[in-house]
Amino acid sequence: LVNANPDFVTNLLDDLAADYRVWEEERKLPDGLFWQRDVEDGMEESISGSRTKKQARPTINSYMFGNARAVAAIARLAGQNELAGEYDRKAAELKRLTQSVLWDASAKFFKVRREDGRLADVREEIGFIPWCFNLPDATAGGTLAAAAGYEEAWAQLMDPSGFRAPYGITTAERRHPAFRSHGCCGCEWDGAVWPFATSQTLIGLANVLRDSTQSFVTSKDYFDVFLTYVRCHRFDGKPYIGEYLDETTGQWLKGRQERSRYYNHSTFADLLITGVVGLRPRADDTVEVHPLLPKGTWDWFCLDGVQYHSRMLTIVWDKDGERYGRGAGLSVLAGGKVIARSGELEPVAGRLP
């Protein structure tokens, strides 16, 4: 989507489809959902999970939904419409199953289904992952007060009894009796803050804010979570990224332990470029920018030198026009030419020259 290089992605089509089929052979349950052990998600010692049991998790089923949609899109690009249709149907079925089986209508959250068929009794941050791939049906139209579909899960994000903590978004709801009950410093996913998980949650949150009508979260919530995430990238006064940190003190739980130091598993730059500034990659020649920076927060910013569809993009916000001398408002330039402009910090779109 960013480099507009169809040959590169279509050359991968056969391998991607073959990989998907192996996952189906090895990890597909009789009802059509995929199973995974929490440790193989890279999320061991979770409240709901198990290192040995085959559980239908929001993680793997969201990932496979995203994979199916990607294979379908690439197949269509390659002119293989029959294959595209096959993977469209796979994605549609996974969407249906995830919403009908993994959604807890009482808790208003996507959850892990255990081997015995019961849903786990805990909300975990992985319940936000379906929105990374726009899997849940979005509430559209009507009044904000009436919007209470799957998006109601996001009411838990900023709730201090839910996932909000002083130093980030926790991996399990803080009200649960088993929160942070698995000990420390062995890679526990029972509540501590993992930047990798925060990255996933922020990607999902960006999609909700842009694509749904809801009243549970705002762009201010996005920016607050993002800033907390940014401020945690320090150790002894220097830039640092580790595995996971204490939600109340901000202390990296493994310090400078060799296995943990510079654990580069988050998507810092992507969250800034596609989230805060708001560049949304597309396959066509339209450049879409939808900033999630709350109005009144920054008077100016400039994102420059972004290679996109063989052009260089510049995105400039200058509240009064005095910082950069290119006029007041939000401007998008391609190769130095203005292709979109607004006097306000709001969504804009323009065509590449």
N, C-alpha and C positions, 0 to 999 in steps of 0.2 A: 504493500500500500504506500509506503514512503518512497521507495526507490523506483517504482513503476518499471520493474524488470520482469516481464512475464516469462521469459525463457528460464530464468533461475527457478521460479516456483513451479512451473509446469514440468520441469525436469525432475522434480522431487515427487511428483504425483504418484507414480507406481510404488515408490518406497513408503510414502505416507499411508496409502491405502493398504499395503501389505502389513504395515505396523498395526493399523487399526484392527485388521482381521485377527492378528495374533492376540491382541487384547481381548477380542470377543471369544476366542477359543479358550483362553486361559482364565479370564476373570469375569465372564458374564454369567449372571445368575439365571435360573429358569424363568423368572418373571421379567427379564430383560434389563434389569439394573446391573451395574458393575460393582464388584466387591473389592475391598482393599483393607489391609491391616494398617493401623495408624502409623506404625513405624515405617511402613513402605510409602506412606504419604510424606515421610520426613517429619511426622508429628507424634512422636511416641510419648508414652506416659500421659495420655490425655484422660479426661474423666470418663468419656464415653467409650474410649477405644480399647484395643487389645493388640498385643504383638502376635497373637495366634489365630484369632477368630476372623471369619470372613464377613465383614460388615459392609452394608451398602451406605456409603458416605457421600455427603454433598460434594466433597472434593473431587473424587475420581469421576463421578457422574457429570459434574460440571465440565471437567477437563475433556471428557469424551464427547460431550455435547459440542464443545468448542472445536474439537478435532474434526467431528463429523461435518460441521458447518464449513470449516476451512477446506476439507477435502472436496466438498460439493462446489465451493466457489472456485477452487483451482481447476477442478474437472470442467466446469463450465467455461473457464478461461481457455482451456485446452480443446474445447469443442467436443468434449465427451459428455454429452447431455444425459445419456442413460446412466452413467456412473454418478453424475451430479444428482439425478433424481433419486438414486439408491441412497446416497448419503443425506440428502434432504429428509428422506423418510426416517432414516436412523436418528437424525437430530430431533425430528418432531416426536418420535416415540420416547426418546430420553427426556425430552421436555415434559411430556405428559406424565411419565412415570415419576420423575423427580417431584413434580407438583402434587401428584395424587398420593404418593407413597411416603416421601421424605418430609412433607410439610405437616407440622403439628398444628392443627387448627386451634387448639386450646392455648398453646404457648405462643402462637403466631410466629413460628420460626421453622427454618429448615434444620432437620436433625439427622443424626446417625440412626439407622435401623440395625438393631442387633440381630444375631443369628436366629434368635427365637421369634423374630418378627415384630418385637416391640420397639418403639422409638425410645432412645435414651432420654433420661429425665433431666437433661441439662442442655441449656443453650450454649453453644460454643461458637467462636468467631468464624469457624468454617461455614456456618450457616449463612454468611454474607457472600460466600464465593460464587453462588449461582449468578449474581449480578455482574461479576467480572465478564461474563459472556452473554449478558442480556437474556439469560434463560427464562426467568419468571415473566409471566404475562404482566404487562405494565398497565397500571390504572391510568386511563386517559380521559380527558374531558370532565365535565361536572365541576362541582365546587371542591375546594381543598378539604373542607370539613367532611365531605362525603367519600373522599378517597381513603379507603381502608382495605386494600387488597393485600397482596404479599408484601407491599412496601411497609406494612405495619411492623415488620421485623426490625426496621431501622429505628423504631422508638427506643430500642434497647441500647443503641450505640452510645448516646450521651447521658444515659442514666447511670449515676454512680453505683447503683445496685446491680446494674447490668454490666457494661463493658468499659465504661469510662473510669480511668484512674489518673492520679496526678502526673504519671510519667508515660501515659499512652493507653492504647486500647488492649485490654486483656484478652487472652485466648480462651477464656471461659467466663461465664457470668459470675460476678463477685459474690452474689447472694447464695450461691450453691454451697452446701455443707462440705463438699470435697474440694473446694477451691484451694489451690496451693497446698494440697495434702500429700503429694507424692515425694516430699523431700526437696533437695536442692542440688543443682549443679550436675545433673545427669541428663540434661536435655528434656526437661519436663514441659509438656504442653497443657498443664492443668491450671493455667491462669496467668503466668508471667507474660511480659510483653515481648513478642518476637517481631522485629522489623519486617521480616518477610511477610508475616501475616498482616501487619499494618498496611503494607504495600498493596496486598490483594484487596483488603477492605476499602482502601481509598480508591482503587480502580472501580470497584463495584459501586461505591458511593457516588463517584462522578457520573456513572451511567444512570443511576437513579435520579440524580438532580437534573440531568439534561433530558431524560426520556420519559419520565413519569410525572403524573400529577399527584402530589402528596404533600402532607403538612408535617411530617415527622422529622425531617432533617433539612438543613439549609446550607448555602455556600459558606456561611460563617462557621458551621460545624466542620465542613471540609477543611477550611483553612486553619481552624484551631487544632484539629487532629494532625494536619500536616506540619504545623509549627512545632508541636510537641515532638513529633517524630524527628524533625530536623535538629532540635535542641538536644536530643539524646545522642547525637552522633559525636560525642566528645568523651575523652578519657584523660584524666590528669591535665585538662586544659588544652588538649590537642585533638584534631579530628580523628575519629575512630569509629569502627563499626564492629560489633561483636555478635554473638548468637542471640542472646536474650537478656533482658534486664528486669530488675525488680520494679513492680508497678507503683510502689509508694516512695522509694528512695531514688530511683533512676540509676542505681548501681548495676554495672554489667556483672552478671552472676558468675561468669568465669574469668573476669578480669582480663589479664593478658595471657591466659593459658594458650599454648600454641595452637591447639585445635580450634579455639574460638576467635583468636585475634584476626581482625580484618576479614570477617566473615561476610563477604560481599554478596549477600543474597537478596538485597532489596532493590527497588527500582527508583532511586532518588531522582535522577535526571528526568525520567519519564513522567513522574508525578508532577514535577515542576512544568515541563513542556506541555504535556497533554492535559494536565489538571489545572494548575493555577493560571498559567498563561492561556491554555485552552485549545491548542492545535489538535484537531481531530483528523487523523489520517483517513483518507478515502481512496477508492480505486479510480475515480474519475478525475477530471481536471478542475474540480471545484475545491478551493481552499476554504475550509470551515474553521472558524475560531470562536470558541465559546468559553470565555474566561470564567473560572470559579473563584477568582479573587473577589472578595466582597467589596461592594462599592464603598468608597470612603476610607479604604485601608491604605493603599499606596497612591501617591500622587503621580508616580511615573515608574515605568520599567521598559526595558528593551531586550528582546530576545533576537539575536542576530546570528547570521551564518548557519541557518538550518537548511541542510540539503534535502530537497523534497521534489520528487518528480523531475529530477535533472535541473532544477532551479535552486537558487538560494533565496530563502525567505527571511524577512525581517518583520517582527511584530512589535509595535511600539504603542505604549500607553503614556500619554502626556496630558495630564488633567487640564493645564492652562496653556500648553504649547510652548512654555518657556524653557523647558529642560533640553529638548532636542531641536527646537526651531522648525518643526515640520507641521505645525498646526496643532490645535487642541483636539484631544480625543484619542480614539483607538484607530490605528492604521495598520494595514497588512500590505507589505511590499514583496514583489517577486522580481528578482533581478534589478532592484532599485526602482521599480515602477509600482505606484500605488494601485492595488486591485480591489481593495475594500476599505471603507472608512466609516466611522460613526463618531459623533460627538460625545457619546456615552460609553461606559464600560459595559458592553452588551454583546450578544452574539452577532457576528458578521460573517459574510461569505463573499467570495469573488472568484472569477475564473482566471486560471493561469494564462498568461499571454502566449 
